[in-house]
Amino acid sequence: MKTSDLGNANIGVLIICLMIFNFFSCLTSKKAVPLTQKNNKIDTLAILEAIEKLDTANVPRYIIRINVHFFGSANGNFYRGEREDLTVHNGVSYAHRFVNHANWVMSDLKESPLSPANFLGHSRIHYTLYTNNHPLDTFGGIWFSDTWNESKRYYQDSVLHISFMDTGEPGDFHISGYACGLTFCNDLTLLDAYDNAKNNGPFGWWAFAGSLNHEFGHILGLCHSFYCDNECNGIDIDVNKECRINPCHNSCGGPHGGRCDNWPSGSRNIMGYNADGTALTPCQWKRIMKNLLYTNALYVEKIWPTQTRLD
């Protein structure tokens, strides 16, 4: 064989080897691609159909990555303790119990006696404290600051920030909160948890867990259950029944100032004002599932049902 022939043969063998290597490399990379990457197509129409049918097995699960911030006030602040320390104003223990209770509610939605229909069972939403082991993240997504101006938000848009602050005087035992908006912004604030914890008030972490679900419901796009123009009114919400007096109130998210008296109405709807918010209607659930499906919020992790994948 001539030297040139031998060289050509070697080149041919090299080309064949490269082709074989590339073939198996493609196979390997294709198998390694997770379902949530962009080069995998998701059958959105199939998911929308599953949402309409309340077919939760074919609806994605949503992990909501959160951080909890405790801010000081004239009343004081939660302290930094070990998680095993169950003293009620230990912020680390409080935060975990607070998140666990919010998840317990969202994992087993129940009936509201005022709703013509109810969505029952797991909401498909789960909160989780997020950390990426930042050197200053001592408590795994739980932060303590003396003032708002001193707070650090190292994970920025990657988490939903939940802030605990006190207003008013010690012993006035309020419970309230507010969200940043209706379109997947990433801040909500809960007021007076420390006062209730430190001074034996009636509202513990379980009540503030209900406030978390309520305020996050606003961020997901839901209005108050007693809002006159609620899009679910006449479907599976009766806004007049949601108010004990002065039926309905023209506020999607703002306070009703006592003009509705929703608290003693008997409603257990998460988007009402009550201490036992454990219910959503099918119409409400469909709305938040559709909004979650299309959101690009960085703090929302989508776990796709495998049968919706288009290979």
C-alpha positions as CSV (number, residue, x, y, z in Angstrom):
1,M,0.0,0.0,0.0
2,K,1.3,3.5,-0.9
3,T,2.0,6.0,1.8
4,S,-0.8,8.2,0.4
5,D,-3.2,5.3,0.4
6,L,-2.3,4.6,4.0
7,G,-2.9,8.2,5.0
8,N,-6.3,8.2,3.2
9,A,-7.2,5.0,5.0
10,N,-6.3,6.5,8.4
11,I,-8.4,9.6,7.6
12,G,-11.3,7.4,6.7
13,V,-11.0,5.5,9.9
14,L,-10.8,8.8,11.9
15,I,-14.0,10.1,10.2
16,I,-15.9,6.9,11.0
17,C,-14.7,7.1,14.6
18,L,-15.8,10.7,14.9
19,M,-19.2,9.8,13.4
20,I,-19.6,6.9,15.9
21,F,-18.5,9.2,18.8
22,N,-20.9,11.9,17.8
23,F,-23.8,9.4,17.4
24,F,-23.4,8.1,20.9
25,S,-22.7,11.5,22.3
26,C,-26.1,12.7,20.9
27,L,-27.8,9.7,22.3
28,T,-26.3,10.4,25.7
29,S,-27.1,14.1,25.8
30,K,-30.6,13.4,24.6
31,K,-31.2,11.0,27.5
32,A,-29.7,13.5,29.9
33,V,-31.9,16.5,29.0
34,P,-34.4,17.1,31.8
35,L,-38.0,17.6,30.9
36,T,-38.1,21.2,32.0
37,Q,-35.4,22.4,29.5
38,K,-36.4,24.6,26.6
39,N,-35.6,22.0,23.9
40,N,-38.3,19.8,25.2
41,K,-41.8,20.8,24.1
42,I,-44.6,20.7,26.5
43,D,-48.2,20.0,25.3
44,T,-49.8,23.2,26.8
45,L,-53.2,22.4,25.3
46,A,-53.2,19.0,27.1
47,I,-52.4,20.7,30.4
48,L,-55.1,23.3,29.8
49,E,-57.6,20.6,29.1
50,A,-56.5,18.8,32.3
51,I,-57.0,22.0,34.3
52,E,-60.5,22.4,32.9
53,K,-61.4,18.8,33.8
54,L,-59.8,19.2,37.3
55,D,-57.6,16.3,36.2
56,T,-54.8,17.0,38.7
57,A,-52.7,13.9,37.7
58,N,-52.0,15.7,34.4
59,V,-51.4,19.2,35.9
60,P,-47.9,20.3,36.8
61,R,-46.8,20.7,40.4
62,Y,-45.4,24.1,41.4
63,I,-42.6,24.5,43.9
64,I,-42.6,28.1,45.3
65,R,-39.1,29.0,46.5
66,I,-39.4,31.4,49.4
67,N,-37.2,33.4,51.9
68,V,-38.5,34.6,55.2
69,H,-37.4,38.0,56.6
70,F,-37.9,39.1,60.3
71,F,-37.6,42.8,60.9
72,G,-37.4,44.5,64.3
73,S,-39.7,47.3,65.6
74,A,-40.3,49.2,68.8
75,N,-42.0,46.0,70.0
76,G,-38.9,43.8,69.4
77,N,-38.1,41.0,67.0
78,F,-38.0,37.3,66.7
79,Y,-34.6,35.9,67.9
80,R,-32.2,33.6,66.1
81,G,-32.4,30.2,67.7
82,E,-31.9,26.6,66.9
83,R,-34.7,24.9,64.9
84,E,-35.2,22.5,67.8
85,D,-35.9,25.4,70.2
86,L,-39.7,25.6,70.1
87,T,-40.1,28.8,72.0
88,V,-42.8,30.6,70.2
89,H,-40.8,33.8,69.3
90,N,-37.7,31.8,68.1
91,G,-37.8,33.0,64.4
92,V,-36.1,29.9,63.0
93,S,-38.6,27.5,64.5
94,Y,-41.5,29.9,63.8
95,A,-40.6,30.1,60.1
96,H,-40.5,26.4,59.7
97,R,-43.8,25.8,61.5
98,F,-45.4,28.7,59.5
99,V,-44.3,27.2,56.2
100,N,-45.3,23.7,57.2
101,H,-48.8,24.8,58.1
102,A,-49.2,26.8,54.9
103,N,-48.2,23.6,53.0
104,W,-50.6,21.5,55.1
105,V,-53.5,23.7,54.0
106,M,-52.5,23.8,50.4
107,S,-52.1,20.0,50.3
108,D,-55.6,19.3,51.5
109,L,-58.1,22.0,50.4
110,K,-61.5,21.6,52.1
111,E,-65.0,22.9,51.7
112,S,-66.3,26.4,52.4
113,P,-70.0,26.2,53.5
114,L,-70.8,29.3,51.4
115,S,-69.5,28.1,48.1
116,P,-71.8,26.2,45.6
117,A,-68.7,24.2,44.6
118,N,-65.3,23.5,46.1
119,F,-61.9,22.3,44.8
120,L,-60.9,19.5,47.2
121,G,-57.5,17.9,47.7
122,H,-54.0,19.0,46.9
123,S,-53.7,22.4,45.3
124,R,-50.5,21.4,43.4
125,I,-48.7,24.3,45.1
126,H,-45.9,23.7,47.7
127,Y,-43.7,26.3,49.4
128,T,-40.0,25.5,50.2
129,L,-37.4,27.6,51.9
130,Y,-34.6,28.3,49.4
131,T,-30.9,28.5,50.0
132,N,-27.9,28.1,47.7
133,N,-25.5,28.1,50.7
134,H,-24.6,31.8,50.5
135,P,-21.9,32.4,53.2
136,L,-24.3,34.8,55.0
137,D,-27.3,32.5,54.8
138,T,-26.9,31.1,58.2
139,F,-30.4,29.8,58.7
140,G,-31.3,28.4,55.3
141,G,-33.5,31.1,53.7
142,I,-34.5,32.8,57.0
143,W,-33.1,36.3,57.7
144,F,-33.1,38.7,60.6
145,S,-32.7,42.5,60.4
146,D,-33.1,45.3,62.9
147,T,-34.6,47.5,60.2
148,W,-35.9,47.3,56.6
149,N,-33.0,49.3,55.3
150,E,-30.5,46.8,56.7
151,S,-32.1,43.8,55.1
152,K,-30.2,41.7,52.6
153,R,-31.9,40.0,49.7
154,Y,-29.1,38.0,48.2
155,Y,-31.4,35.8,46.1
156,Q,-33.3,38.7,44.6
157,D,-35.9,37.5,42.0
158,S,-35.1,33.9,42.6
159,V,-37.3,33.7,45.6
160,L,-40.6,35.0,46.9
161,H,-39.7,37.3,49.8
162,I,-42.0,37.1,52.9
163,S,-41.4,39.9,55.4
164,F,-42.6,39.9,59.0
165,M,-43.0,43.3,60.6
166,D,-44.8,44.7,63.6
167,T,-47.0,47.8,63.8
168,G,-49.0,49.3,66.6
169,E,-48.6,48.6,70.3
170,P,-47.7,45.5,72.2
171,G,-50.8,43.5,73.0
172,D,-53.1,44.9,70.4
173,F,-52.9,41.6,68.6
174,H,-53.7,42.5,65.0
175,I,-53.2,40.2,62.0
176,S,-52.9,41.7,58.5
177,G,-50.8,41.7,55.4
178,Y,-50.4,43.0,51.9
179,A,-49.0,41.8,48.6
180,C,-47.0,43.6,46.0
181,G,-49.5,43.1,43.2
182,L,-51.5,40.7,41.1
183,T,-48.9,39.6,38.5
184,F,-46.2,37.4,40.0
185,C,-44.2,40.0,41.7
186,N,-42.1,38.6,44.6
187,D,-42.9,40.4,47.8
188,L,-45.5,40.1,50.5
189,T,-45.6,41.4,54.0
190,L,-47.3,40.0,57.2
191,L,-47.9,42.3,60.1
192,D,-47.9,41.8,63.9
193,A,-46.8,38.1,64.1
194,Y,-44.1,39.0,66.8
195,D,-46.7,40.8,69.0
196,N,-48.9,37.7,68.9
197,A,-46.0,35.3,69.6
198,K,-44.3,37.2,72.3
199,N,-47.4,38.4,74.2
200,N,-49.6,35.3,73.9
201,G,-51.9,36.7,71.3
202,P,-54.6,34.6,69.6
203,F,-52.9,34.4,66.2
204,G,-50.1,32.0,65.9
205,W,-48.0,30.7,63.0
206,W,-51.1,28.8,61.7
207,A,-53.1,32.1,61.3
208,F,-50.2,33.8,59.5
209,A,-49.8,30.8,57.3
210,G,-53.4,31.5,56.2
211,S,-52.3,35.1,55.5
212,L,-49.5,33.8,53.4
213,N,-51.9,31.8,51.3
214,H,-54.2,34.7,51.0
215,E,-51.6,37.2,49.9
216,F,-49.9,34.8,47.6
217,G,-53.4,34.2,46.1
218,H,-53.4,37.9,45.1
219,I,-49.9,37.5,43.5
220,L,-51.3,34.6,41.6
221,G,-54.1,36.8,40.2
222,L,-57.0,36.2,42.6
223,C,-59.3,39.0,44.0
224,H,-61.1,38.9,47.3
225,S,-63.9,36.4,47.5
226,F,-66.2,39.3,48.4
227,Y,-65.2,41.5,45.5
228,C,-68.3,42.6,43.6
229,D,-66.7,42.0,40.2
230,N,-65.1,38.7,41.1
231,E,-64.8,36.7,37.8
232,C,-66.0,33.5,39.6
233,N,-69.2,35.2,40.9
234,G,-72.2,33.4,39.7
235,I,-70.1,30.3,38.8
236,D,-69.1,29.0,42.1
237,I,-68.8,32.1,44.4
238,D,-71.7,34.1,45.7
239,V,-70.1,37.4,46.6
240,N,-73.2,38.6,48.5
241,K,-73.0,35.6,50.9
242,E,-69.3,36.2,51.4
243,C,-70.3,39.4,53.3
244,R,-72.5,39.2,56.4
245,I,-73.7,42.8,55.9
246,N,-73.6,45.3,53.0
247,P,-73.3,42.5,50.4
248,C,-70.0,42.5,48.3
249,H,-67.3,45.2,48.3
250,N,-65.7,46.9,45.3
251,S,-62.1,46.1,46.1
252,C,-60.1,43.3,44.4
253,G,-57.2,43.6,46.9
254,G,-57.6,46.6,49.2
255,P,-59.1,46.6,52.7
256,H,-62.9,46.8,53.0
257,G,-62.8,49.0,56.1
258,G,-65.5,46.9,57.9
259,R,-68.1,47.7,55.2
260,C,-68.3,44.0,54.2
261,D,-67.9,42.1,57.5
262,N,-66.5,39.1,55.8
263,W,-64.8,37.7,59.0
264,P,-68.0,36.3,60.7
265,S,-69.8,35.3,57.5
266,G,-68.9,31.6,57.8
267,S,-66.8,31.6,54.6
268,R,-63.6,29.5,54.7
269,N,-62.4,30.8,51.3
270,I,-58.7,31.5,51.3
271,M,-59.4,34.8,49.5
272,G,-61.7,36.1,52.2
273,Y,-60.9,37.5,55.7
274,N,-61.1,34.6,58.1
275,A,-59.0,32.6,60.5
276,D,-59.8,29.4,58.8
277,G,-58.9,29.9,55.1
278,T,-58.8,26.4,53.8
279,A,-60.9,26.5,50.6
280,L,-60.8,27.5,47.0
281,T,-63.5,27.1,44.4
282,P,-62.8,25.2,41.1
283,C,-63.0,28.5,39.2
284,Q,-60.4,30.1,41.5
285,W,-58.1,27.0,41.2
286,K,-58.4,27.0,37.4
287,R,-57.4,30.7,37.3
288,I,-54.2,30.2,39.3
289,M,-53.2,27.0,37.5
290,K,-53.5,28.8,34.2
291,N,-51.5,31.8,35.5
292,L,-48.8,29.5,36.9
293,L,-48.6,27.5,33.7
294,Y,-47.6,30.7,31.7
295,T,-45.5,32.5,34.3
296,N,-41.8,33.0,33.9
297,A,-41.3,34.0,37.5
298,L,-37.9,32.7,38.6
299,Y,-39.2,31.6,42.1
300,V,-41.7,29.2,40.5
301,E,-40.3,25.7,39.8
302,K,-42.5,23.7,37.4
303,I,-42.6,19.9,37.8
304,W,-44.2,18.7,34.5
305,P,-46.3,15.6,34.3
306,T,-44.4,13.2,32.0
307,Q,-47.3,12.4,29.8
308,T,-47.4,16.0,28.5
309,R,-44.0,15.8,26.9
310,L,-43.7,15.9,23.1
311,D,-40.7,14.0,21.9
